[in-house]
């Protein structure tokens, strides 16, 4: 009973404390004396920064005091050794519950490097290490630049096998109070070689699955870059939750041989997932999948998945061998049963696709694929094509891909480029005898704090080897919708027959000219964009004047489950002031 009374009194006391505490929002933080640094830069150093839309910042005197110390540290680490905080003023608006903060200081003169010296280096010359330093006489005395230079030198040593190397630095004033002498003190240590390779943490996965991903061998120089490449390769197998690659001392600590321990923690190989979602085009979507990602400890994968929506009904079985006979080639096979219900046709398909893929480097890959599909069209709304029900296809595809994106699902930096060519038409086929070429490009660039500028380009062309009718309606090209030109309805951009029914074209260009993804509150992003493109019956009819334009903005929510977005876009071709906006809901980015 006494414990309950004490608890109630404690809650009551805290209630009084918080009730008596007034929260004042910070409206502005201004500086006087910042001749070198912009106010926006200094705001990032502080916790007591101006409130933003949907992001209020409350004034706390104790936090402001620590912010003033952080400002002084920031300046001194950048060479302003005589920085002096003069005073600050907090103006309180009690009626509107807000404050304005003004901070006055004197930056003082900046200290620059009079000389940069290296001490203790025998393996690498001063000139070679100097290229790693990227510091020279006349540069500011900047703590971040010095730290980065030390790390670059350590990386150079570690990548040559000097894993025990260390780099310290010290500076002193030189011939004047604004000049500093900087010295880097280097202890190189011995060059380390790979001794025993130890595998730890393997339960179900075979040792050969790990060993075939190694980029080093016993006896060779232990290069840091190769250790990290091995760690990355093991993560990319998808078999391990954690991977640690670290050198370890043996019984003889003076030996230049160092055991390399590879410690992993396996993930659960089997999974069953069910997902429900909604999109403006597919409406209610239900997806279920079963995956065994480490069949018999060999890293081979088998899976079955199904998808149900207003557009698709798909059942698919898949098999993947990530290393065919321990080679660099990956093999994928997919067997599917599919129904599509598109606006101008339906199609029923039995299909088999087999592909071989190889990584040529960290960013380049090549793929060769065979596709064999038996398809039947139904409910064709184009009168001239209503009697053409066969849509069988056998094809050979080749693809080359370059990918430097920092994230496959939420890229904020990098480039994606893919060129794909398909030759379709078996010896007994009467339809679907064509060549298909496609080029896709994506560009992503950081812009502002956590913002991203993005652009995507896609051009695809079909060439029937007999005539245009040799390409069935389901293989032809369409545009419009949430992942295309967003101001127009799904697949509404297409050549049309006399009745106004879309029957698809042989040339498609879509260009998401620019999209600026900028954060507005936590995981909520605003994304204004401009799209353009069109679909033509043939390349001879294409022209810039025929491009259709749309513009709008989206709201994106980033979560651990993926990207959810709402886009509002207006068609601009032709432009009408009373045009109805097109609102779409979708998952993932448009490009």
C-alpha positions in Angstrom: 0.0 0.0 0.0 2.8 2.4 0.9 4.5 1.6 -2.5 1.3 2.5 -4.3 0.9 5.8 -2.4 4.6 6.7 -3.2 4.0 6.0 -6.8 0.9 8.2 -6.9 2.8 11.0 -5.2 5.6 10.7 -7.7 3.2 10.8 -10.7 1.5 13.9 -9.1 4.8 15.7 -8.6 5.8 15.1 -12.2 2.4 16.3 -13.3 2.9 19.5 -11.4 6.4 19.9 -12.8 5.3 19.5 -16.4 2.2 21.6 -16.0 4.2 24.5 -14.6 6.8 24.2 -17.4 6.0 26.4 -20.3 7.1 25.4 -23.8 8.3 28.2 -26.0 9.1 27.5 -29.7 12.3 28.9 -31.2 11.3 31.2 -34.1 14.7 32.3 -35.1 18.4 32.0 -34.3 20.6 34.8 -35.7 24.3 35.4 -35.5 26.4 38.6 -35.4 30.1 38.2 -36.3 29.9 35.1 -38.5 32.1 36.4 -41.4 33.2 32.9 -42.6 30.4 30.5 -41.8 26.8 30.8 -43.1 24.0 30.8 -40.5 22.5 27.6 -42.0 25.8 25.8 -41.4 25.9 27.0 -37.8 22.3 25.9 -37.2 23.4 22.3 -38.0 25.9 22.5 -35.1 23.2 23.4 -32.6 20.2 21.7 -31.0 18.5 25.0 -30.4 17.8 25.7 -34.1 14.8 27.5 -35.7 11.6 25.6 -35.8 10.5 24.4 -39.3 7.2 23.4 -40.8 5.9 20.4 -38.8 9.2 20.3 -36.8 8.9 22.5 -33.7 12.0 23.1 -31.6 11.5 24.1 -28.0 13.7 26.5 -26.1 15.7 25.1 -23.2 18.3 27.3 -21.5 20.5 24.4 -20.6 20.6 23.2 -24.2 21.5 26.7 -25.4 24.5 26.8 -23.1 25.8 23.5 -24.5 25.1 24.9 -28.0 27.3 27.9 -27.3 30.1 25.6 -26.3 29.5 23.5 -29.5 29.9 26.6 -31.6 33.2 27.5 -30.0 34.5 24.0 -30.5 33.3 24.0 -34.1 35.2 27.2 -34.9 38.4 26.3 -33.0 38.5 22.9 -34.8 38.5 24.9 -38.1 41.5 27.0 -37.2 39.8 30.0 -35.4 41.9 29.6 -32.3 41.0 33.0 -30.9 37.3 32.6 -31.3 35.5 34.5 -28.5 31.8 34.3 -27.5 30.7 37.9 -26.7 27.2 37.5 -25.5 23.7 36.3 -26.5 20.2 37.5 -26.1 16.9 35.6 -25.8 13.8 37.7 -26.7 10.6 36.1 -25.3 7.2 36.6 -26.9 4.9 35.3 -24.0 1.7 35.9 -25.9 2.7 33.7 -28.8 4.9 31.3 -26.8 8.0 31.8 -28.9 11.5 33.1 -28.6 14.1 34.7 -30.8 17.8 34.0 -30.1 20.6 36.3 -31.1 24.3 35.3 -30.6 27.2 37.6 -31.0 30.8 36.5 -31.2 34.2 37.3 -32.7 35.6 34.7 -35.0 39.2 36.1 -34.8 41.9 35.4 -37.4 42.2 31.9 -38.9 45.3 29.8 -38.5 46.8 28.3 -41.7 49.5 25.6 -42.2 53.0 26.8 -42.6 54.3 23.3 -43.3 53.2 19.7 -43.3 55.8 17.0 -42.3 55.9 13.2 -42.3 58.0 11.4 -39.7 58.7 7.6 -39.5 57.7 6.6 -43.0 60.1 4.2 -44.8 57.8 2.0 -46.9 56.2 4.9 -48.7 58.0 8.1 -49.8 56.9 11.6 -48.8 55.7 12.3 -52.3 53.5 9.2 -52.4 52.0 9.8 -49.0 51.6 13.5 -49.9 49.1 12.5 -52.6 47.0 10.8 -49.9 47.3 13.7 -47.5 45.6 16.3 -49.7 47.0 18.8 -47.3 49.6 21.4 -48.1 51.1 24.6 -46.8 48.6 27.4 -47.0 45.6 25.3 -46.2 43.5 26.1 -43.1 44.3 24.3 -39.8 41.2 22.1 -40.0 40.6 19.2 -37.6 38.3 17.3 -40.0 40.8 17.6 -42.9 43.6 16.4 -40.7 41.6 13.4 -39.5 40.6 12.5 -43.1 44.3 12.7 -44.2 45.3 10.4 -41.3 42.6 7.9 -42.4 43.7 8.0 -46.0 47.3 7.3 -45.0 46.2 4.4 -42.8 44.1 3.0 -45.7 47.1 3.1 -48.0 49.2 1.2 -45.5 46.4 -1.3 -44.7 45.8 -2.0 -48.3 49.5 -2.9 -48.7 49.4 -5.3 -45.7 50.5 -3.0 -42.9 47.5 -3.7 -40.8 49.2 -2.6 -37.6 50.3 0.8 -38.9 49.3 3.9 -36.8 49.3 7.6 -37.6 49.3 10.4 -35.0 49.5 14.1 -35.6 50.7 17.1 -33.6 50.9 20.8 -34.5 52.5 23.9 -33.0 52.6 27.5 -33.8 55.2 28.5 -36.4 56.7 31.8 -37.3 53.5 33.7 -36.6 50.4 33.3 -34.4 48.3 32.5 -37.5 50.7 29.9 -38.9 51.0 26.3 -37.7 53.6 23.5 -38.2 51.8 20.1 -38.6 53.6 16.8 -38.3 52.2 13.3 -38.9 54.0 10.6 -36.9 53.8 7.2 -38.5 54.6 3.8 -37.1 54.5 1.3 -40.0 54.9 -2.0 -38.3 55.5 -5.3 -40.2 53.8 -6.3 -43.5 51.2 -9.0 -42.6 50.4 -12.1 -44.7 47.4 -14.3 -44.6 47.8 -17.4 -42.4 45.0 -19.8 -41.6 41.5 -18.9 -42.8 39.1 -19.8 -40.0 35.3 -20.1 -40.6 33.1 -19.6 -37.5 29.4 -19.6 -37.0 28.4 -22.0 -39.9 25.6 -24.3 -39.0 23.6 -25.2 -42.1 25.7 -23.5 -44.8 28.5 -25.5 -46.4 32.1 -24.2 -46.0 32.6 -24.1 -49.7 29.8 -21.5 -50.0 31.9 -19.1 -47.9 35.3 -20.1 -49.4 34.2 -19.4 -53.0 33.4 -15.8 -52.0 37.0 -15.2 -50.7 39.1 -12.7 -52.5 42.4 -13.7 -50.8 44.4 -16.9 -50.3 46.7 -18.2 -47.6 50.2 -16.9 -47.9 49.4 -13.7 -49.8 49.7 -10.1 -48.5 46.7 -9.4 -46.2 45.2 -6.4 -48.0 42.5 -4.5 -46.2 40.5 -3.8 -49.4 40.3 -7.6 -50.1 39.1 -8.3 -46.6 36.3 -5.7 -47.1 35.5 -7.1 -50.5 35.0 -10.5 -49.0 32.8 -9.1 -46.3 30.6 -7.4 -48.8 30.4 -10.5 -51.0 29.3 -12.6 -48.1 26.6 -10.1 -47.2 25.3 -10.0 -50.8 24.7 -13.8 -50.7 21.7 -13.0 -48.4 22.6 -15.9 -46.2 24.1 -14.1 -43.2 22.8 -11.5 -40.8 26.2 -10.4 -39.6 29.7 -10.9 -41.2 33.0 -10.1 -39.5 36.4 -10.5 -41.2 39.3 -9.8 -38.9 43.0 -10.7 -38.6 43.9 -12.5 -35.4 47.3 -13.1 -33.7 48.6 -16.7 -33.5 50.7 -18.3 -30.8 53.8 -16.3 -32.1 52.8 -12.7 -31.8 55.9 -11.6 -33.6 55.1 -13.6 -36.7 54.1 -11.7 -39.9 51.5 -14.4 -40.6 48.0 -13.5 -39.2 45.0 -15.9 -39.1 42.0 -14.4 -40.8 38.8 -15.3 -38.9 35.5 -15.1 -40.8 32.7 -15.1 -38.2 29.1 -15.2 -39.5 25.6 -15.4 -38.1 23.2 -17.2 -40.4 19.7 -16.0 -41.1 16.6 -18.2 -41.2 16.7 -19.9 -44.6 13.0 -20.5 -44.9 10.3 -17.9 -44.9 6.6 -17.5 -45.7 5.2 -14.0 -46.3 1.8 -12.6 -47.0 1.4 -8.9 -48.0 -1.7 -6.8 -48.7 -1.6 -3.4 -50.4 -3.5 -1.0 -52.5 -2.6 0.9 -55.7 -4.6 3.2 -58.0 -4.1 0.9 -61.0 -4.1 -2.6 -59.5 -6.5 -1.7 -56.7 -6.4 -4.3 -53.9 -3.2 -6.4 -54.1 -2.5 -9.6 -52.3 0.9 -11.3 -52.5 2.1 -14.4 -50.8 5.5 -16.2 -51.1 7.4 -19.1 -49.8 11.2 -19.1 -50.1 13.9 -21.5 -49.1 17.1 -19.5 -49.5 19.7 -22.1 -48.6 18.7 -25.4 -50.0 20.8 -28.1 -48.4 23.3 -25.6 -47.3 24.4 -24.9 -50.9 23.0 -21.3 -51.1 20.6 -22.4 -53.9 17.1 -20.9 -53.7 13.7 -22.3 -54.5 10.5 -20.4 -54.1 6.8 -20.2 -54.9 4.9 -16.9 -55.0 1.5 -15.8 -56.0 0.0 -12.4 -56.8 -3.6 -11.3 -57.1 -5.0 -8.0 -58.2 -7.4 -6.5 -60.7 -4.7 -6.6 -63.4 -2.8 -9.8 -62.6 -3.3 -13.3 -61.4 0.1 -15.0 -61.2 1.5 -18.2 -59.8 5.3 -18.6 -60.2 7.9 -21.1 -59.2 11.6 -20.1 -59.2 15.0 -21.7 -58.8 18.3 -19.9 -58.4 21.9 -21.2 -58.3 24.1 -18.2 -57.4 27.3 -20.0 -58.4 26.9 -22.6 -61.2 29.5 -25.3 -60.3 31.3 -22.7 -58.1 31.8 -20.4 -61.1 31.0 -16.7 -61.4 27.8 -17.4 -63.3 24.4 -17.2 -61.7 21.5 -19.3 -63.0 17.8 -18.4 -62.7 14.8 -20.4 -63.8 11.2 -19.2 -63.5 8.0 -21.2 -64.4 4.8 -19.2 -64.3 1.1 -19.3 -64.9 -0.3 -15.9 -65.5 -3.6 -14.0 -66.4 -3.5 -10.3 -67.3 -6.5 -8.1 -67.6 -5.3 -5.0 -69.4 -7.6 -2.1 -70.6 -7.8 -3.3 -74.2 -7.1 -7.0 -73.9 -6.6 -10.0 -71.7 -3.9 -12.7 -72.0 -3.5 -16.2 -70.5 0.2 -17.4 -70.3 2.2 -20.4 -69.5 5.9 -19.4 -69.5 9.4 -20.5 -68.8 12.4 -18.2 -68.5 16.0 -19.2 -67.9 18.9 -16.8 -67.5 22.6 -16.8 -66.9 24.1 -13.7 -65.2 27.7 -12.7 -64.4 29.1 -9.8 -62.5 31.9 -8.4 -64.7 33.0 -6.0 -61.9 31.5 -4.4 -58.9 29.2 -2.3 -61.0 29.0 -4.0 -64.4 27.0 -7.2 -65.1 25.9 -9.2 -68.1 22.8 -11.4 -68.6 21.7 -13.8 -71.3 18.2 -15.2 -71.1 15.9 -17.6 -73.0 12.1 -17.1 -72.8 9.4 -19.5 -74.0 5.8 -18.5 -73.5 2.5 -20.0 -74.7 -0.1 -17.2 -74.6 -3.7 -16.8 -75.7 -5.4 -13.5 -76.1 -9.0 -12.9 -75.1 -11.4 -10.0 -74.8 -9.5 -8.0 -77.4 -11.2 -4.7 -77.9 -9.3 -3.7 -81.1 -11.5 -4.8 -84.0 -8.7 -5.3 -86.5 -6.9 -7.6 -84.0 -9.8 -9.4 -82.6 -9.2 -12.6 -84.6 -5.5 -12.7 -83.7 -5.6 -14.9 -80.5 -2.1 -16.5 -80.5 0.6 -14.6 -78.7 3.2 -17.3 -78.3 6.8 -16.1 -78.1 10.3 -17.7 -78.0 13.1 -15.2 -77.6 16.8 -14.8 -76.8 17.7 -11.7 -74.7 21.0 -10.1 -73.8 21.4 -7.4 -71.2 24.3 -5.2 -70.0 23.9 -3.3 -66.7 25.9 -0.6 -64.9 24.8 0.3 -61.4 26.6 2.6 -59.0 23.5 3.4 -56.9 24.1 3.5 -53.1 20.7 1.7 -52.5 18.6 -0.4 -54.9 15.3 0.6 -53.4 15.9 4.1 -52.1 18.8 5.6 -54.1 20.2 9.0 -53.1 23.4 8.9 -55.2 24.7 7.1 -58.2 23.8 6.1 -61.8 21.9 3.2 -63.3 22.2 2.2 -66.9 20.9 -0.8 -68.7 20.8 -1.8 -72.4 18.7 -4.8 -73.4 18.2 -6.5 -76.8 15.7 -9.3 -77.5 15.4 -11.4 -80.7 12.0 -13.0 -80.8 10.5 -15.5 -83.2 10.9 -19.3 -83.3 11.1 -21.3 -86.5 7.4 -22.2 -86.4 6.1 -18.9 -85.2 3.8 -16.8 -87.4 3.5 -13.9 -85.0 5.8 -12.2 -82.6 8.8 -12.2 -85.0 10.5 -9.0 -83.9 13.6 -7.4 -82.5 13.3 -5.3 -79.3 15.9 -2.8 -78.0 15.6 -0.9 -74.8 17.8 1.6 -73.0 17.1 2.7 -69.4 19.0 5.4 -67.5 18.7 6.6 -63.9 20.5 9.5 -62.2 20.5 10.3 -58.5 22.3 13.2 -56.8 22.2 14.5 -53.2 20.6 17.9 -53.0 20.4 19.8 -49.7 20.0 18.2 -46.3 18.7 14.6 -46.9 17.2 15.7 -50.3 17.7 14.0 -53.7 17.5 15.1 -57.3 16.5 12.2 -59.6 16.0 11.7 -63.3 15.0 8.7 -65.3 15.0 8.0 -69.1 13.6 5.0 -70.9 13.4 4.4 -74.7 12.2 1.1 -76.2 11.7 0.2 -79.8 10.2 -2.8 -81.5 10.9 -3.8 -85.1 8.7 -6.5 -86.7 10.7 -8.6 -89.1 7.8 -9.1 -91.4 5.2 -6.4 -90.7 3.7 -4.4 -87.8 1.0 -7.1 -87.2 3.8 -9.5 -86.5 3.9 -8.0 -82.9 0.9 -9.1 -80.8 -1.0 -6.5 -78.8 0.4 -7.7 -75.5 4.0 -7.2 -76.6 3.4 -3.7 -77.9 4.3 -0.5 -76.0 2.1 1.8 -73.9 2.7 4.7 -71.5 0.9 6.6 -68.7 0.3 5.7 -65.1 2.0 5.9 -61.7 5.4 4.5 -63.0 5.4 6.4 -66.3 4.0 9.8 -67.4 2.0 10.4 -64.2 -0.4 13.0 -65.5 -2.1 10.5 -67.8 -4.1 7.3 -67.1 -2.6 3.9 -67.0 -1.7 2.8 -70.6 -3.7 5.7 -72.1 -0.8 7.0 -74.2 -0.8 4.8 -77.3 -1.8 4.9 -80.9 -5.5 4.3 -81.3 -7.8 2.9 -84.0 -10.8 4.6 -85.6 -12.9 3.7 -82.6 -10.4 5.4 -80.2 -9.1 2.1 -78.7 -5.4 1.9 -77.7 -3.6 -0.9 -79.5 0.0 -0.1 -78.6 3.0 1.3 -80.5 6.4 0.2 -81.6 8.4 3.1 -80.1 8.1 4.5 -76.6 10.0 7.3 -74.9 9.4 8.2 -71.3 11.5 10.7 -69.5 11.0 11.6 -65.9 12.8 14.9 -66.4 13.4 15.8 -62.8 12.1 14.8 -59.4 13.3 16.6 -56.2 12.7 14.4 -53.2 13.0 16.7 -50.1 12.2 15.8 -46.5 9.5 17.9 -44.8 8.9 15.9 -41.6 10.8 12.8 -40.3 10.1 10.1 -42.9 7.6 12.2 -45.0 9.0 13.6 -48.2 7.7 16.1 -50.8 8.6 15.3 -54.4 7.7 17.8 -57.2 8.3 16.4 -60.6 8.1 16.8 -64.4 7.5 13.9 -66.8 7.3 13.7 -70.6 7.2 11.2 -73.4 4.9 9.5 -75.9 4.3 6.2 -77.8 4.3 6.1 -81.6 3.3 3.5 -84.2 6.8 3.6 -85.6 10.1 5.5 -85.3 9.3 7.3 -88.6 6.4 9.2 -86.9 8.3 10.3 -83.8 9.0 13.9 -83.1 9.7 16.3 -80.3 6.6 18.3 -81.0 4.5 15.2 -80.2 5.8 14.8 -76.6 3.2 14.8 -73.9 4.1 16.6 -70.7 2.8 16.4 -67.1 3.9 18.0 -63.8 2.9 17.6 -60.2 4.1 16.6 -56.8 4.1 13.5 -54.6 4.1 12.7 -50.9 6.4 9.8 -50.1 6.6 7.9 -46.8 9.8 5.9 -46.2 9.6 3.0 -43.8 11.3 -0.3 -43.1 8.7 -1.9 -45.3 9.4 0.2 -48.3 8.3 3.4 -50.0 4.6 4.4 -50.2 3.7 7.4 -52.4 0.8 9.5 -53.4 1.3 11.5 -56.7 -0.9 14.4 -57.9 -0.1 15.3 -61.5 -1.6 17.5 -64.2 -1.5 16.8 -67.9 0.1 19.7 -69.8 -0.4 18.5 -73.4 -2.6 20.1 -74.3 -2.7 22.5 -71.4 -6.1 23.5 -70.0 -6.6 25.5 -66.9 -9.5 23.3 -65.8 -7.7 20.0 -66.3 -8.5 17.5 -63.6 -5.5 16.4 -61.6 -4.7 12.7 -61.6 -4.1 11.2 -58.2 -2.3 7.8 -57.9 -1.3 5.6 -55.0 1.6 3.3 -55.4 4.5 1.5 -53.7 8.1 2.2 -54.5 9.5 4.9 -56.7 8.5 5.5 -60.3 12.1 5.1 -61.4 
